């Protein structure tokens, strides 16, 4: 008798703003009836329009690189706007008594609109969907991608003892005991307020490798202490890294081919990456344990991660966390990939004096994600009408590499809806051509009616 194929799943992340703008029933009709989704994810916050620069831009500006980005689905009539957010629930101060980070502050918006998140989860559940809440893994208050208060000694520091300014992410040190105490409080609060939530989805449970300098994290006091507890001689790693960086800079300034060797970590670089990975793996385990303990095992855990080879740089070791979280989701945020590559190339050129085009040749081959870009000038944040340079081979390769290291956790891929319909469809089909059976769409706001119709038809071809 043949073993039946594993059941497929299609999930989607819907910002609560769209339930506020379009209505809960309209959103659910689109994602259940037209798309065919069976996993629903949202966030524990609500929003309202505000004056420019008094809140946050939607879509996010991605440290200025994504200012060309617009929404496909108008939000309160606009495809780009400024808005302010508030928690969708009233935090219980009792949970946060032993944390250094304050809970999110409810206000009139919370009282007026906050009920909509519970309503979304309840109705999605009644529609037969698995329900999830997404939060930021390491950026209190953790409800959305946002800046957080001064982190003090929890600020991640490079091997030079300095922070990295103007980061895309707002993560504090993953080794911080204060962060873990805060996340325990937040998880307890969320599960008390949202009993219809089946799983928590954590974004950026790693050191996001958007900037080259962020690869030199983390030598903050909490990371040094925790690294030593995990068996790493952190000060020796720091000393070897400083010397290795000095030599690498000198070698690269005289021979561009030295870049190739630098991108195949050995010696000091391998030790640094192993230290980062140990901190990340430890934090993924801590987050998972928090959810298990608070929910008595009822609520699942999803960890979102950068794709290979960027996960090696972020510290997210698929094999090491396999079987820890219930699900590991590989992110295909393909508009970020050329931004990351260009940033690395330009930064390396600036610190070494090596010609940027020569660095591009080596780094582009190593990264292997933006095959559609043939030169440095082609690497830029794509505008809404432009196809993404990530080619089908790269999309499939990231899934195959990740899948080869993930055997016990459920593997999923997050396909991003940003971009022109033909390109979104191409990227969606590329993932469907891999053994991965679980897809997740990010986000509803980038899915026009045309995209919903096309992706829904493609998904049903496999039924």
Order of alpha helices (4+ residues) and beta strands (2+ residues): beta-alpha-alpha-beta-beta-beta-beta-alpha-alpha-beta-alpha-beta-alpha-alpha-alpha-alpha-beta-alpha-alpha-beta-alpha-alpha-alpha-beta-alpha-beta-alpha
